[in-house]
Amino acid sequence: MAALAWLLIPLVAAIAAGLWGSWANRTRRIRSDGPELDGYARFREAMERTTSGT
């Protein structure tokens, strides 16, 4: 019986990980990369504007 318990632990962990992964990824289909890419473009523009002191 103890061996069965040790085999069930990874199975339950895998099922829990699958459920958590699908729950965590639920909003990624709706949201695009637009805000992140806009922020990166602003960052690059700011870095290009700065002058080096050396």
Backbone as CSV, one residue per row, in Angstrom:
resi,resn,N_x,N_y,N_z,CA_x,CA_y,CA_z,C_x,C_y,C_z
1,MET,0.821,-1.203,0.000,0.000,0.000,0.000,0.862,1.262,0.000
2,ALA,1.993,1.210,0.688,2.879,2.365,0.742,3.472,2.662,-0.633
3,ALA,3.757,1.610,-1.413,4.286,1.816,-2.762,3.242,2.509,-3.639
4,LEU,1.991,2.167,-3.463,0.922,2.806,-4.226,0.819,4.289,-3.876
5,ALA,1.006,4.601,-2.618,0.974,6.007,-2.203,2.120,6.768,-2.849
6,TRP,3.316,6.170,-2.913,4.465,6.837,-3.527,4.268,7.005,-5.025
7,LEU,3.517,6.135,-5.649,3.227,6.284,-7.080,2.135,7.318,-7.336
8,LEU,1.242,7.476,-6.383,0.155,8.439,-6.555,0.614,9.888,-6.341
9,ILE,1.656,10.085,-5.554,2.131,11.448,-5.283,2.554,12.154,-6.573
10,PRO,3.393,11.550,-7.436,3.749,12.237,-8.685,2.554,12.406,-9.626
11,LEU,1.646,11.454,-9.608,0.466,11.552,-10.451,-0.406,12.737,-10.028
12,VAL,-0.646,12.864,-8.752,-1.441,13.987,-8.245,-0.713,15.304,-8.491
13,ALA,0.610,15.313,-8.335,1.393,16.525,-8.588,1.318,16.922,-10.054
14,ALA,1.372,15.961,-10.961,1.292,16.255,-12.394,-0.091,16.801,-12.759
15,ILE,-1.125,16.236,-12.191,-2.481,16.727,-12.451,-2.639,18.141,-11.906
16,ALA,-2.131,18.376,-10.702,-2.212,19.715,-10.115,-1.421,20.722,-10.943
17,ALA,-0.253,20.324,-11.434,0.554,21.225,-12.256,-0.155,21.542,-13.566
18,GLY,-0.799,20.559,-14.154,-1.557,20.791,-15.384,-2.726,21.730,-15.165
19,LEU,-3.435,21.553,-14.084,-4.556,22.442,-13.777,-4.075,23.858,-13.495
20,TRP,-2.991,23.983,-12.737,-2.451,25.310,-12.443,-1.934,25.979,-13.713
21,GLY,-1.280,25.218,-14.571,-0.771,25.779,-15.823,-1.880,26.274,-16.722
22,SER,-2.949,25.529,-16.821,-4.059,25.978,-17.656,-4.753,27.187,-17.029
23,TRP,-4.826,27.237,-15.708,-5.435,28.389,-15.043,-4.549,29.625,-15.181
24,ALA,-3.244,29.461,-15.036,-2.326,30.595,-15.124,-2.251,31.140,-16.542
25,ASN,-2.512,30.326,-17.533,-2.389,30.731,-18.936,-3.716,31.215,-19.513
26,ARG,-4.736,31.303,-18.715,-6.055,31.620,-19.242,-6.154,33.023,-19.817
27,THR,-5.397,33.992,-19.288,-5.502,35.361,-19.780,-4.500,35.658,-20.881
28,ARG,-3.560,34.799,-21.122,-2.531,35.068,-22.124,-3.091,34.985,-23.532
29,ARG,-4.151,34.259,-23.747,-4.760,34.186,-25.075,-5.437,35.498,-25.433
30,ILE,-5.954,36.178,-24.439,-6.702,37.416,-24.669,-5.740,38.593,-24.810
31,ARG,-4.751,38.649,-23.962,-3.838,39.787,-23.922,-2.741,39.637,-24.966
32,SER,-2.473,40.706,-25.671,-1.416,40.666,-26.676,-0.121,41.228,-26.095
33,ASP,0.893,41.300,-26.918,2.187,41.821,-26.483,2.298,43.321,-26.695
34,GLY,1.230,43.972,-27.085,1.264,45.398,-27.398,1.833,46.271,-26.297
35,PRO,1.306,46.215,-25.074,1.834,47.082,-24.006,3.309,46.824,-23.704
36,GLU,3.723,45.568,-23.740,5.118,45.260,-23.459,6.030,45.792,-24.557
37,LEU,5.605,45.649,-25.805,6.428,46.148,-26.903,6.466,47.667,-26.919
38,ASP,5.370,48.314,-26.555,5.366,49.776,-26.462,6.327,50.248,-25.382
39,GLY,6.330,49.576,-24.248,7.249,49.936,-23.174,8.700,49.727,-23.584
40,TYR,8.956,48.667,-24.317,10.324,48.412,-24.780,10.757,49.480,-25.785
41,ALA,9.845,49.906,-26.651,10.171,50.965,-27.616,10.489,52.267,-26.884
42,ARG,9.734,52.594,-25.848,10.017,53.793,-25.066,11.370,53.689,-24.370
43,PHE,11.687,52.499,-23.868,12.970,52.284,-23.221,14.117,52.485,-24.206
44,ARG,13.986,51.939,-25.402,15.046,52.099,-26.400,15.220,53.546,-26.802
45,GLU,14.103,54.263,-26.967,14.195,55.683,-27.308,14.901,56.461,-26.202
46,ALA,14.592,56.146,-24.961,15.222,56.829,-23.832,16.723,56.520,-23.780
47,MET,17.095,55.291,-24.085,18.508,54.931,-24.058,19.258,55.598,-25.199
48,GLU,18.617,55.778,-26.327,19.273,56.437,-27.452,19.447,57.927,-27.202
49,ARG,18.557,58.532,-26.423,18.641,59.964,-26.138,19.754,60.308,-25.158
50,THR,20.086,59.363,-24.284,21.103,59.655,-23.279,22.472,59.744,-23.927
51,THR,23.286,60.627,-23.395,24.653,60.765,-23.911,25.609,60.115,-22.940
52,SER,26.652,59.540,-23.466,27.630,58.879,-22.590,28.606,59.923,-22.065
53,GLY,28.989,59.784,-20.821,29.878,60.732,-20.179,31.345,60.481,-20.483
54,THR,31.660,59.373,-21.119,33.071,59.068,-21.365,33.456,59.346,-22.785
